[in-house]
Amino acid sequence: MDGRQGTARCGSAEGMSENEAVGGSGGLAPVTEGEWAGWSTWQSDAFEQRAGPFYERQEDNGGYVSAFRAEPRHMNGAGFMHGGCLMTFADSAIFAIARKELAGGHGVTLNMTSDFLDPARVGQLMEARGRVVRAGGKTIFAEGLITADGQPVLRFNGIIRKVRGDR
């Protein structure tokens, strides 16, 4: 793998390689071409771009869905999606789920639990949806479900702690 993401273009940065996009100051950037046109990705999050990349969009009901396409590099030695990949995706997804409660601010994951339900395979569309269970003060509790082509593969719960941007 050469480190390039050729299937999606963010904004007007034609032909942008992963190395050029990762670590940039662009934040959440709309994808304008390819499979992920109409979605957005955090092009300034180096880890998520390399792990996924992960995409998100708002649904008609006001909630958010996060997604990515399962690739061979996401699989473990048995040919199923690595558990660490699923948990990384869940950790990313809780911040989309809690976007309204974060109100443009920052947060860190305090706790994350997960239950593996079924394996995911190469080529499957991975999606995460969920809901905020409770939010108040600096703490947000969220839960969600990751599916592979619509079949549940991971159930997760997470707690987010709001933090100031300068910390």
C-alpha positions as CSV (number, residue, x, y, z in Angstrom):
1,M,0.0,0.0,0.0
2,D,1.4,3.4,-0.9
3,G,-0.5,5.5,1.6
4,R,-2.8,7.2,-0.9
5,Q,-6.6,7.4,-0.7
6,G,-7.8,7.4,-4.3
7,T,-11.5,6.8,-3.8
8,A,-12.6,10.1,-2.2
9,R,-11.6,13.7,-2.7
10,C,-12.2,16.2,0.0
11,G,-13.3,19.7,-0.9
12,S,-11.3,21.1,-3.8
13,A,-8.1,19.3,-3.0
14,E,-7.9,17.2,-6.2
15,G,-5.7,14.1,-5.9
16,M,-4.8,14.8,-2.4
17,S,-2.7,12.0,-0.9
18,E,-3.2,10.7,2.6
19,N,0.1,12.2,3.6
20,E,-1.0,15.7,2.4
21,A,-4.4,15.5,4.0
22,V,-3.4,14.0,7.3
23,G,-2.4,16.5,10.0
24,G,-3.8,19.4,8.0
25,S,-5.8,22.1,9.6
26,G,-9.0,21.5,7.6
27,G,-11.1,19.8,10.3
28,L,-14.3,18.2,9.0
29,A,-14.1,18.3,5.2
30,P,-16.9,17.5,2.8
31,V,-16.2,14.7,0.3
32,T,-17.2,15.7,-3.3
33,E,-16.4,12.6,-5.4
34,G,-16.4,8.8,-5.3
35,E,-18.2,6.4,-3.1
36,W,-18.2,8.9,-0.2
37,A,-19.6,12.0,-2.0
38,G,-22.0,13.7,0.3
39,W,-20.2,12.5,3.4
40,S,-17.5,14.4,5.4
41,T,-14.3,13.2,7.0
42,W,-11.9,14.6,9.6
43,Q,-9.0,15.1,7.4
44,S,-7.0,16.7,10.2
45,D,-7.2,13.6,12.3
46,A,-4.1,11.6,11.4
47,F,-5.0,8.5,13.3
48,E,-8.5,8.1,12.0
49,Q,-7.4,8.8,8.4
50,R,-4.9,6.0,8.6
51,A,-7.2,3.6,10.6
52,G,-10.2,4.1,8.3
53,P,-10.6,6.6,6.9
54,F,-13.9,7.1,8.6
55,Y,-16.8,9.2,7.1
56,E,-19.9,10.7,8.6
57,R,-23.1,12.5,7.6
58,Q,-26.3,13.7,9.2
59,E,-29.4,11.7,8.5
60,D,-32.9,12.9,7.8
61,N,-33.9,12.2,11.4
62,G,-31.2,14.6,12.7
63,G,-28.9,11.8,13.9
64,Y,-25.5,11.0,12.6
65,V,-24.2,7.9,10.8
66,S,-20.5,7.1,10.6
67,A,-19.1,4.7,8.0
68,F,-16.2,3.1,6.1
69,R,-15.6,0.3,3.7
70,A,-13.8,-2.8,5.1
71,E,-10.5,-3.3,3.4
72,P,-7.9,-6.1,3.6
73,R,-5.7,-3.9,5.8
74,H,-8.5,-3.9,8.4
75,M,-8.5,-7.7,8.8
76,N,-6.8,-9.9,11.3
77,G,-4.9,-13.1,10.6
78,A,-8.1,-15.1,10.4
79,G,-9.5,-12.9,7.7
80,F,-12.1,-11.1,9.9
81,M,-12.1,-7.4,10.9
82,H,-9.6,-6.8,13.7
83,G,-11.3,-6.0,17.0
84,G,-9.1,-3.0,17.4
85,C,-10.3,-1.6,14.2
86,L,-13.9,-2.0,15.3
87,M,-13.2,-0.4,18.6
88,T,-11.3,2.5,17.0
89,F,-14.3,3.1,14.7
90,A,-16.7,3.0,17.7
91,D,-14.6,5.5,19.5
92,S,-14.7,7.8,16.5
93,A,-18.5,7.3,16.1
94,I,-19.4,8.3,19.6
95,F,-18.2,11.8,18.8
96,A,-20.5,12.0,15.8
97,I,-23.3,10.6,17.9
98,A,-22.7,13.3,20.5
99,R,-22.1,16.2,18.1
100,K,-25.1,18.2,19.3
101,E,-24.2,17.8,23.0
102,L,-20.5,18.8,22.3
103,A,-21.8,22.0,20.7
104,G,-18.6,22.6,18.6
105,G,-16.4,21.9,21.6
106,H,-13.8,19.2,22.3
107,G,-14.0,16.0,24.3
108,V,-12.0,12.9,25.3
109,T,-13.2,9.4,25.8
110,L,-13.4,8.5,29.5
111,N,-14.6,5.0,29.1
112,M,-15.6,2.7,26.2
113,T,-17.1,-0.8,26.5
114,S,-17.9,-3.1,23.6
115,D,-19.5,-6.4,22.8
116,F,-18.4,-8.3,19.7
117,L,-21.5,-9.8,18.0
118,D,-20.3,-11.2,14.7
119,P,-17.3,-11.0,12.3
120,A,-17.0,-8.4,9.5
121,R,-15.4,-9.2,6.2
122,V,-13.6,-7.4,3.4
123,G,-15.8,-5.3,1.2
124,Q,-18.6,-4.8,3.7
125,L,-20.1,-1.4,4.4
126,M,-19.4,-0.6,8.1
127,E,-21.9,1.8,9.7
128,A,-22.3,3.1,13.2
129,R,-25.4,4.7,14.6
130,G,-26.4,5.4,18.2
131,R,-27.9,7.8,20.6
132,V,-27.0,10.0,23.6
133,V,-28.3,8.3,26.7
134,R,-27.6,11.2,29.0
135,A,-25.7,14.5,28.9
136,G,-25.2,17.1,31.5
137,G,-22.3,19.3,32.6
138,K,-19.1,18.0,31.3
139,T,-20.2,14.4,30.7
140,I,-21.9,12.7,27.8
141,F,-23.1,9.0,27.9
142,A,-23.7,7.4,24.4
143,E,-24.5,4.0,23.1
144,G,-24.3,2.6,19.6
145,L,-24.3,-0.3,17.2
146,I,-21.9,-1.0,14.3
147,T,-23.3,-3.0,11.4
148,A,-21.6,-4.7,8.5
149,D,-23.9,-4.6,5.4
150,G,-26.8,-4.1,7.9
151,Q,-25.9,-7.0,10.2
152,P,-24.9,-6.1,13.8
153,V,-21.2,-6.8,14.6
154,L,-20.4,-4.6,17.6
155,R,-22.4,-3.0,20.4
156,F,-20.7,-0.2,22.3
157,N,-21.1,2.3,25.1
158,G,-19.0,5.3,25.7
159,I,-18.5,8.2,28.1
160,I,-17.2,11.5,26.8
161,R,-15.7,14.2,29.0
162,K,-15.9,17.7,27.5
163,V,-12.6,19.6,27.7
164,R,-11.4,23.1,26.8
165,G,-9.7,23.4,23.5
166,D,-6.5,24.8,25.0
167,R,-5.8,21.7,27.1
